[in-house]
Amino acid sequence: MAQVISIGEVMVELARGADGRFSQGVGGDTFNTAVYLARAGVDTAYATALGDDPYSDAIRASAQAEGLDISLMARVPGRTAGLYLIDIDAAGERSFTYWRDSAPARELFELPGWEGMCEALIEAKLIYLSGITLSLYSNAGLGRLLATIEFARERGTRVVFDGNFRPRNWRGDVARARAVYAEALKRTSIALPTFEDEATLWGDGSPTATAERLATFGVQEIVVKNGAEGALVVSGGQAQLVAIPQPVVPVDTTAAGDSFNAAYLAARLAGEAPAAAAEAGHQLAGRVIRHRGALLPRHANA
């Protein structure tokens, strides 16, 4: 099995360019991280469910071209992939519009053969998921996922969780979101949250407060991303603020956190210390936000 398995939803991406026209791509938070991990040379698989439409075919082809293992990308006959549209304001901040409620990714752990998906996860060295991943599934699907990652962690798999809280995905049910996050955090080895998201969901007053709260769940390695303010890294009982190398004027902030996470994890898997891994995360994220869309053109990534 692949060294890393990233779980979630990958969709057709339409990103509005400077001329007002849209370009078509592929994206999704955990998918973006998977692609950047693969580009860093990490053996990575992506676990999701797609339809059998031409756009789902294109998504699979794109993932394969990026070097991802697509054996865990299930197909559901008669269904279609989700779609999202990105608009960018003058400051480079993005907003999203989604068409995804009937996408098969939501049924990943309820489809025929879901047991095989769980068996593959147990064999991974590292499992990566996000709050967006958790928002996809029914209670039955969540139960199967959480039980699987708990068993995997007991067997030595590291579980990495990015809170990535999006209120609309939880339909305003903050209590359910908190309860589900708490269950995920109890099983988390490395947490890679963004402070703004944590403040929205939990009311944290500072990145330090976020790190302290996450530590109460037993998370041993925590990196709280805070935009231009850098990242607070907590590991081994020590806290360190890792500043960004230099200020960046963003063109599009899409996938800033996703790419940071990928570079951080790639560095950690290569044996780098947490602070050095955070520096690598800043470097990649700083390059990504200078381009439109979630994924850098491959020539730019090089």
N, C-alpha and C positions, 0 to 999 in steps of 0.2 A: 504494500500500500504506500501511497505518497507520504512523504515526511510531514507535510502540513495538509490538513483538510479545512477549507473555509466553507462556511454554511450560510445560505441566504437566498437572495433573489437577484437575478440578473435580467435586465430589461433592455428594450430598444430605447435609445437616448436620442432625443431631438434637441440640439443646442442652437440657440439663436446667435448668429454671427453679428459682427459690427454693422453689416449692411441690412440687417433685419431678416435675412433668410436663415433657414434652419439646415443644419447638417446632421446626418444620421450617424449614430455610433452605438456603442454598447456600454452599459454601466450598471451600477448598483454598489452599495457601500462595501460589502464584504467581497464582491467580485473585483472591485478596483484594487483592494488590498491583495487579493490573490494574484492578479496580473502583475502588480509591482513586485511581489515576492518571486514570481516566476522569472521576471526580468532580472532579478538579482541572483538568479541561479538556484533558487530554493525549489526543490521538488514539491509541487503543490497541486492538489486536486480541488475541484469546486463541486460542492454538493447542492443540488437544486432540482427542481422539476420544470420542464418546459413542455410546450405543445408539439404538434407535428406540422406546424405551419412553416412557410418559407422564412419568416423572421426568426423563429426558433432555430431553424437550420443555420441561419446566418450567425446567430449567437454562438452556437456550438462551433462553427467554423472559425469564428473570431477567437474563441477561447483556445481552440487547438492551435491556431496560428501563434498565439502568445506563449505556447509551451505548457499550457495547463493540461492536467489529466482530466478528461471529460467523462470517465467511466461512471461517475456518480451523478451525472446530469440526466435524470430520468426523463422519459418521454411519455406524454399522455395523449392518446389519439383524440382528435377532434377539438383540441384546446389550442389556445394561442398565448404567446408570451405577453408580459406586461409592457407598458409604454410610459415614459415620462418625458416631460418637456422642461428645459431649463431656460429661464430668463435671467439676465444679468443687469444689475443697476449700475449707475455711474461709478460707484466705488468698488465694483467687482464682486459685490455680494450677490449670491444666487437665490432664486426662488424656484420652486418645483410645482408642476402640475402633473398628477398621476392618473393613469387608467390601468388599474392592476387588481381590482377587487376579485376578479374571477380567474386570475392567473393560477396555474397549477402548482406554483412554488409553495402556496399556502397549505398544500396537502402532502408535502414531502414525507411526513412521518405517519401518513394514513393510507398511502397508496399501496397496492399489492407489491410485496417485496420490500416493505419498509424495514423488515428485520435485517436484510442484507446491508442496507444503508447503515444501520446501527453497528453491525459487526465491523464494517469498514472503519467507522469512526474509532472504535475501540483499539484498532491496530495502528492508528496514527501516532506520530511522535508529538504533534501539537494540533489542537483543534481551535479554530478561530471563529468567533461569532460576535454578534452585536445586538443592541437593543432593537434594531430594526428586524433582525432575524427573529427574535422572540415575539415581536408583534405580529408576525405572519400567521402563527399556528393557533389552532384550537387548544382547549385544555387537554384533550387527548394527545394531540401532537406534542405539546409542551411536556407532558408527563413522560412520554417516550424519549424525547431529546434529553431532558434533565437526568433521567435515570441512566441513560447511555453515557453522558459525560461524567457523571459521578463514578460509574464503574470504570470508565477509561482512566480517570484521574487516579483511582485506587491502583490501577495497573502501571502507573508511571507517566501517563500522557499529561502534558501541560495544557491547560485550558486558558485561552486568552479571550477577554471580553472587553469590548468597547461599548459603553452605555448608549451612545448615539441616540438619545431620546428625541422622538418626533411626536408631539402631542396628538396630531391628527391620526397617526397610526393606531393609537389606543382609544380613539373616539371619546376623548375626554375622561376616560376612566383611570384617573391617576392612582387610585387605590389598587386596582389590578396591576397596573404597570409596576408600582413599587413592590407588590408582593412577588411578581414574576422576577423582577430584577434581583430581589433578595435571594430567591432560590438559585438564580444563576451565580450570584456572587459567592455563595457558600461553596461553590464548586470551581471557583476561579483561581488560577495560579498567578496570572498577570492581568492587571486591569489597565486599560489605556483610554480613560474617559476624557471628554472635553469639558472644561469647567462650566462653560455656559449651559450645556445640556444638564449637568448635574445640579446647577443652581435652579434651573427651571423645574426639574423633577423633585428634588429633595430640599430646596431652599438653602443650600450651602452658601455661606457668606464669603468663602475664600477657597483657593485651591488647597490650602492646608486643611481646612475643614473637610473638604472632599476626601483627601487622603486619610485623615483620621477616621472618618466614617467607614471607608472601604476596609480599613485595617480591622475594624470590629468584626467583619465577616471572615477574617482569616486570610485575606489576600496578602501575599508576601512581597509582591513587586507591583508598584503602582506608578504610573506616569500620568499626571494631570496636565493635559494640553491647554494652553491659555493664549492662543493666538500670538500677537506681537509681544506679549509678556513672557514668552518662553514656555518651558515645561518644568513642572515640579516632579522630580524623580525621588521615589522613596523605596529603598531596598536595603535589606540587612540592618534595619533599624536606623539608617541614616537618610537624611533628606537633603537634596541639592537642587537648586534652581539652575536649569540649563538654558541660557539665553539663546535667542536666535542669532545667527552669525551677523546679519545685517538687515536693516529694514527693507521690506519688499512692497512695492506698489502692486497690488494684485490686479490681474486682468479678469480672473475668474477663480473664486475660492473653492469651486467644486473639487472634492476629493483631497482637500488639503490634509484632513485628519486621516483619511484612508491611506494616503501615500506615506505620511509620517509613520503610521503603524507598521506598514510593510518594511520600511527601511529600518525601523527599530528592531523588529523581529528578525529580520535577516542578519543584522549585526549581532544580536544576542545568540542566534543559532550558530554564528561563526565564532562565538566565544568572547565577543566584546563586552566590556562592562556596561551597566545600565546608562551611565552618563554619556559615554562615548556613543552608545546606540541612539540616545536622544539627539545628539549632535547630527548623526546621520539622518535621523528623521527630519530634523529642521532643514537640512540641505536639500533633501528630495522634495519636501513640501514646498519649499521656496521656489523650486523650479517648476513644479506642477502648477502653482497659482499664477505663473506668468503666461499660461496657455489657456485657451478655451476648451471646455469639456473635461471629463473625468480623467481621461488617459492621455498622457503625453504622446505625441507622434513618436514612433520607435526611434527615429533618427535623433530626436531631441532627448529621449531617455538615455541614449548612449553617451 
